[in-house]
Every structure is written in structure tokens, then in C-alpha cells.
Amino acid sequence: MFDDIVLFVHIVQKQGLASAAKKLDLPAATVTRRLQRLETSIGHQLIHRSARQFGLTQEGESFYQSYAGLVEQFEQTRQQLSGELNILAGSLKVLAPTNISTGLLQPMWSGFIKTYPDIKLELMLSNSVDSMLSSGADIALRIGPQESSMLYQKRLGSLQTVLVATSEYLAIQGEPKSLEELELHRLIGTNTLLSWSMSNVMASKKQELRPRFSTLVNDVNMVTQLVCDDLGISLLPMSEVSHLIKSRVLVRVLQAWQGPNRDLYTVWPSGKLLSARAKCLKVYMQEYFENTMILD
């Protein structure tokens, strides 16, 4: 019966009997017969029979959720015993945020590819938090702790956030001398930082701000560009603006104050055995972050 359960899980993952038959190199008739045998055994129909689209019954959804993790762990254990998980070659699917990956961490990805040329890195960049479990990724880089109990996570470091503007903007609008004076300025925000938890590192003070933004954008890169265009003040991660501050394109505002740290985590499914490739990237990221000055 377990073999039929494994077959059912593959049918769901491939979204169809024909696709599962092709993947498993089985005759379509055999797949159909074994699915029917499983349904008869448990006394429930698991899949809606429709030529238009694939769909699970309520019992099928419950059955899949109960056994998918077990089947994946079983197959990974079998692969590990055969040595497939222990070689530094083959595919490695990774999820990561777009902005930090194309900025601060771009040298890290290039370095990993150069160091391990036999690993086929499939790097999926997105600023949305895609589900690790549905994406089939081996490992992910995430900003902020993940709430799911189905995930393991390890903190890699923190990104400091600071207030910035251009000298041109401040010359025209004046430079604020206190957090309260920020209300007199055009503030540009991101939807990931709607409130600003500010800390004064010199005076050991904390203050919570709920800014009234003149512009709100869902992309940090775009916010940075708007600030560079003399359009206001924003609270941005040092990973985005450190090079602009060094080149004097931007200047720090209220330098005694800084915003909340943005913690970075490496994340992987709790029910999934890490391959040697994923472990290798995990260690590589940890070492890179330990040697990156922008990270605490």
C-alpha cells in the first residue's frame, strides 16, 4: 500500500496521472489501476475525474497533507543512502530576496558559482515571500524570522537601517534637528517599514514613529532612487545605501539615530534532509556574512 501512497503523492505533485506516469516511467493504465486500488483500500475518492483540470477531493487534500512529507523524507533517505545527496554536484534550488541579492550579496553568489562550478545553482529571486514547501526549494535566504513551524532557520546577521537624503534636498528644505522635525519633511516609505522604531545609540533612547509618508513604494530599490532624486528622506538598509553614502550621493540624517535592524536568516524545510550542496551553501553564506562589514 505504501508504494501506492508514494504514487499518489507523485500524481499530486505532477498535477496529473499522465505526467506522473511519465516521471515514474510507468504505463498510464498501471497508474490508473493503482490509484483506484488505493482509493478502494481507504474507502474514499482522492482525485476528481475531469478532463479539464486536475483537482483533489477534500479527502484527497487531507490524505496528501498527511503523507507528502513522509514520502519526501523516505525518498530523500533512500537517495542519501545511495550517495546522491553527498556529492557537491547537481541542482541546488535557492530562494532569495531580489534587492539584497542583486546588491550587497551579488559577489557572494558569483563567488559560490566560481568555487563550486559543478553545482547547478537555480537562484529564484523575488521580493515576495514564496512558500518554501510549495516551491520545492532546497534552502532560502529570508529577511526576518519565519513563523512556520515547518521550517528550520539560522540567523546569519543583521542589516542596520539609517535615515538618508541628498545634500540638495536638505539645502532647500533644511536639515531636521530632531525626530519630531521629520513631520515637516517629505518622507518616502516602504510597505515593509510602515512604523519606524528608532534608537539613539549615543543617548540609549528609543522612540516609535508612525510617519505620514508623502510617497509609499513596495520596492526598496525604487525608494532609494526617489531619495537620490532629491524627493525626500527615507529610512533604508545600509545594504542599499552604504556605497551611495561613501560616494556622497546621499548623506545620513540625524546620525545619532538608527532604525530597526533587519535580521537575515537561512531557512530550510524541517522535514527535509539537507543535501551536501545545500549544506555547502549554508556554510558559504555564514562565512560570507561573518566577513561583510555592513552586517552586524
C-alpha positions as CSV (number, residue, x, y, z in Angstrom):
1,M,0.0,0.0,0.0
2,F,2.9,2.4,0.7
3,D,4.0,2.2,-2.9
4,D,0.5,3.3,-3.9
5,I,0.7,6.2,-1.5
6,V,4.0,7.2,-3.0
7,L,2.4,7.1,-6.4
8,F,-0.5,9.2,-5.3
9,V,1.9,11.9,-3.9
10,H,3.7,12.0,-7.3
11,I,0.4,12.3,-9.1
12,V,-0.5,15.4,-7.0
13,Q,3.0,16.9,-7.4
14,K,2.9,16.5,-11.2
15,Q,-0.7,17.6,-11.3
16,G,-1.9,14.7,-13.3
17,L,-1.8,10.9,-13.9
18,A,-0.1,11.1,-17.3
19,S,2.7,13.4,-16.0
20,A,3.3,11.1,-13.0
21,A,3.3,8.1,-15.3
22,K,6.0,9.7,-17.5
23,K,8.1,10.8,-14.5
24,L,8.0,7.3,-12.9
25,D,8.3,5.5,-16.3
26,L,5.1,3.5,-15.7
27,P,2.3,2.7,-18.1
28,A,-0.7,5.1,-17.8
29,A,-3.0,2.2,-17.2
30,T,-0.9,0.9,-14.3
31,V,-1.0,4.4,-12.7
32,T,-4.8,4.5,-13.0
33,R,-5.2,1.0,-11.7
34,R,-3.0,1.6,-8.7
35,L,-4.8,4.9,-7.8
36,Q,-8.1,3.1,-8.0
37,R,-6.7,0.3,-5.7
38,L,-5.6,2.9,-3.2
39,E,-9.0,4.7,-3.2
40,T,-10.8,1.3,-2.7
41,S,-8.4,0.5,0.1
42,I,-9.1,3.7,2.1
43,G,-12.8,3.9,1.0
44,H,-12.6,7.5,-0.4
45,Q,-12.2,9.1,-3.8
46,L,-9.0,11.1,-3.8
47,I,-9.0,12.9,-7.2
48,H,-11.8,14.5,-9.2
49,R,-12.1,12.8,-12.6
50,S,-12.1,15.7,-15.0
51,A,-10.5,16.1,-18.4
52,R,-10.4,19.9,-18.0
53,Q,-8.3,20.3,-14.9
54,F,-6.7,18.4,-12.1
55,G,-8.2,18.6,-8.6
56,L,-8.2,16.9,-5.3
57,T,-11.3,15.9,-3.3
58,Q,-11.4,17.1,0.3
59,E,-10.3,13.6,1.4
60,G,-7.5,13.7,-1.2
61,E,-6.2,17.0,0.1
62,S,-6.2,15.7,3.7
63,F,-4.5,12.5,2.6
64,Y,-1.9,14.4,0.6
65,Q,-1.1,16.7,3.5
66,S,-0.7,13.7,5.8
67,Y,1.7,11.7,3.7
68,A,3.6,14.2,1.4
69,G,6.2,15.0,4.0
70,L,6.7,11.3,4.9
71,V,7.1,10.3,1.2
72,E,9.6,13.1,0.6
73,Q,11.6,12.1,3.7
74,F,11.5,8.5,2.6
75,E,12.8,9.2,-0.9
76,Q,15.5,11.6,0.4
77,T,16.7,9.0,2.8
78,R,16.8,6.4,0.0
79,Q,18.8,8.9,-2.1
80,Q,21.1,9.7,0.7
81,L,21.9,6.0,1.3
82,S,22.7,5.7,-2.4
83,G,25.1,8.7,-2.1
84,E,23.3,11.1,-4.3
85,L,22.9,13.7,-1.6
86,N,26.5,13.6,-0.6
87,I,28.2,14.9,-3.7
88,L,28.9,18.6,-4.5
89,A,27.4,18.4,-7.9
90,G,23.9,18.6,-9.4
91,S,21.0,21.0,-8.9
92,L,20.5,23.4,-6.0
93,K,17.3,25.4,-5.9
94,V,17.5,28.6,-3.7
95,L,15.0,31.3,-2.9
96,A,16.3,34.8,-2.1
97,P,15.2,38.5,-2.0
98,T,15.8,40.4,-5.2
99,N,17.2,43.7,-3.8
100,I,19.8,42.4,-1.4
101,S,20.8,39.6,-3.8
102,T,21.5,41.9,-6.8
103,G,23.2,44.4,-4.5
104,L,25.2,43.5,-1.4
105,L,25.1,39.8,-2.0
106,Q,25.9,39.7,-5.7
107,P,29.6,39.0,-5.1
108,M,28.5,36.1,-2.8
109,W,26.5,34.4,-5.5
110,S,29.3,34.9,-8.0
111,G,31.9,33.6,-5.6
112,F,29.8,30.5,-4.8
113,I,29.4,29.7,-8.5
114,K,33.1,30.1,-9.1
115,T,34.1,28.0,-6.1
116,Y,31.6,25.1,-6.9
117,P,31.3,25.0,-10.7
118,D,29.7,21.5,-10.6
119,I,26.7,22.7,-8.6
120,K,23.9,23.9,-10.9
121,L,22.6,26.9,-8.9
122,E,18.9,27.6,-9.6
123,L,18.6,31.0,-7.9
124,M,14.9,32.2,-7.7
125,L,14.9,35.9,-6.8
126,S,11.7,37.6,-5.6
127,N,10.8,40.3,-3.1
128,S,7.6,38.3,-2.2
129,V,7.8,35.6,0.4
130,D,7.2,32.5,-1.7
131,S,6.4,29.3,0.3
132,M,9.4,27.1,0.6
133,L,7.2,24.0,0.9
134,S,5.3,24.7,-2.4
135,S,8.3,25.9,-4.3
136,G,10.3,22.8,-3.8
137,A,13.4,24.9,-2.9
138,D,16.3,23.3,-1.1
139,I,17.2,26.3,1.0
140,A,16.3,30.0,1.2
141,L,17.6,33.4,2.4
142,R,15.0,35.4,4.2
143,I,14.7,38.8,5.9
144,G,13.1,38.5,9.3
145,P,12.2,35.3,11.2
146,Q,9.8,32.9,9.6
147,E,6.7,32.0,11.6
148,S,6.2,28.5,10.2
149,S,6.9,25.6,12.5
150,M,7.7,23.5,9.4
151,L,10.9,25.4,8.8
152,Y,14.4,25.4,10.4
153,Q,16.1,28.7,10.4
154,K,19.5,30.1,11.4
155,R,20.3,33.8,11.9
156,L,23.2,35.0,9.7
157,G,23.4,38.6,10.6
158,S,21.6,42.0,10.8
159,L,21.3,44.9,8.4
160,Q,21.3,48.4,10.0
161,T,18.7,50.9,8.8
162,V,19.5,54.6,8.7
163,L,17.9,57.9,7.7
164,V,19.2,59.3,4.4
165,A,18.6,62.2,2.0
166,T,20.6,64.2,-0.6
167,S,22.5,67.3,0.3
168,E,20.5,69.1,-2.3
169,Y,17.2,68.2,-0.6
170,L,18.5,69.3,2.8
171,A,19.9,72.5,1.4
172,I,16.4,73.5,0.2
173,Q,14.2,72.0,2.9
174,G,16.5,72.4,5.9
175,E,18.0,69.6,8.0
176,P,15.9,68.2,10.8
177,K,17.4,68.5,14.2
178,S,15.1,66.0,16.0
179,L,12.8,63.1,15.1
180,E,9.8,65.4,15.7
181,E,11.0,67.7,12.9
182,L,10.7,64.8,10.4
183,E,7.0,65.6,10.3
184,L,7.9,68.8,8.4
185,H,9.6,66.9,5.6
186,R,8.6,64.7,2.7
187,L,9.1,61.1,3.9
188,I,9.4,58.2,1.5
189,G,8.5,54.8,2.9
190,T,8.4,51.1,2.0
191,N,5.5,48.9,2.9
192,T,7.8,46.7,4.9
193,L,8.6,49.5,7.3
194,L,5.4,51.4,8.0
195,S,6.5,52.2,11.5
196,W,10.0,53.3,12.4
197,S,11.3,52.0,15.7
198,M,14.2,54.4,16.2
199,S,17.1,54.0,18.6
200,N,19.6,56.7,19.7
201,V,22.9,54.9,20.1
202,M,24.5,57.8,21.8
203,A,21.9,58.5,24.5
204,S,20.4,55.0,24.8
205,K,16.9,56.3,23.9
206,K,14.2,54.6,21.8
207,Q,11.3,56.3,20.1
208,E,8.5,54.8,17.9
209,L,7.4,56.8,14.9
210,R,4.4,56.4,12.7
211,P,5.4,58.5,9.7
212,R,2.9,60.2,7.3
213,F,4.5,59.3,4.0
214,S,4.3,61.6,1.0
215,T,5.2,58.5,-1.1
216,L,4.9,54.8,-0.3
217,V,6.6,52.2,-2.5
218,N,6.7,48.4,-2.3
219,D,10.3,48.2,-3.6
220,V,13.4,49.3,-1.7
221,N,15.4,49.9,-4.8
222,M,12.8,52.3,-6.1
223,V,12.7,54.2,-2.8
224,T,16.5,54.6,-2.9
225,Q,16.2,56.1,-6.4
226,L,13.5,58.5,-5.3
227,V,15.7,59.7,-2.4
228,C,18.6,60.1,-4.8
229,D,16.3,62.3,-7.0
230,D,16.1,64.8,-4.1
231,L,12.5,63.9,-3.3
232,G,12.7,63.4,0.4
233,I,14.0,61.5,3.4
234,S,13.8,57.7,3.9
235,L,14.8,55.0,6.3
236,L,16.8,52.5,4.3
237,P,19.0,49.5,5.0
238,M,22.8,50.1,4.8
239,S,23.0,47.3,2.2
240,E,21.2,49.6,-0.2
241,V,22.8,53.0,0.6
242,S,26.4,52.4,2.0
243,H,28.0,52.9,-1.4
244,L,25.9,56.0,-2.0
245,I,26.9,57.5,1.3
246,K,30.6,56.7,0.6
247,S,30.3,58.4,-2.8
248,R,28.4,61.3,-1.2
249,V,25.4,60.9,-3.4
250,L,23.4,60.5,-0.1
251,V,24.1,61.8,3.4
252,R,23.0,60.5,6.8
253,V,20.2,62.4,8.5
254,L,20.1,62.5,12.4
255,Q,23.2,60.4,12.6
256,A,22.7,59.6,16.3
257,W,19.5,57.7,15.4
258,Q,19.1,54.4,13.6
259,G,16.1,52.3,12.7
260,P,15.4,48.7,13.4
261,N,17.9,46.0,12.4
262,R,16.7,43.7,9.7
263,D,17.8,40.1,10.6
264,L,18.8,37.8,7.8
265,Y,18.1,34.0,8.1
266,T,18.9,30.9,6.1
267,V,15.8,28.7,6.1
268,W,15.1,25.1,5.0
269,P,12.2,22.7,5.5
270,S,12.2,20.9,8.8
271,G,11.2,17.6,7.2
272,K,13.8,17.7,4.5
273,L,17.3,16.3,4.8
274,L,19.8,18.9,3.6
275,S,21.9,17.7,0.7
276,A,25.7,18.3,0.7
277,R,25.1,21.0,-1.9
278,A,22.6,22.9,0.4
279,K,24.9,22.4,3.4
280,C,27.8,23.8,1.4
281,L,25.8,26.9,0.5
282,K,24.6,27.3,4.1
283,V,28.2,27.3,5.4
284,Y,29.4,29.5,2.5
285,M,26.7,32.1,3.3
286,Q,27.6,32.0,7.0
287,E,31.3,32.7,6.3
288,Y,30.5,35.4,3.8
289,F,28.2,37.2,6.3
290,E,30.8,37.0,9.0
291,N,33.2,38.9,6.8
292,T,30.8,41.5,5.5
293,M,31.3,44.7,7.4
294,I,27.8,46.0,6.7
295,L,26.3,43.2,8.6
296,D,26.3,43.0,12.4
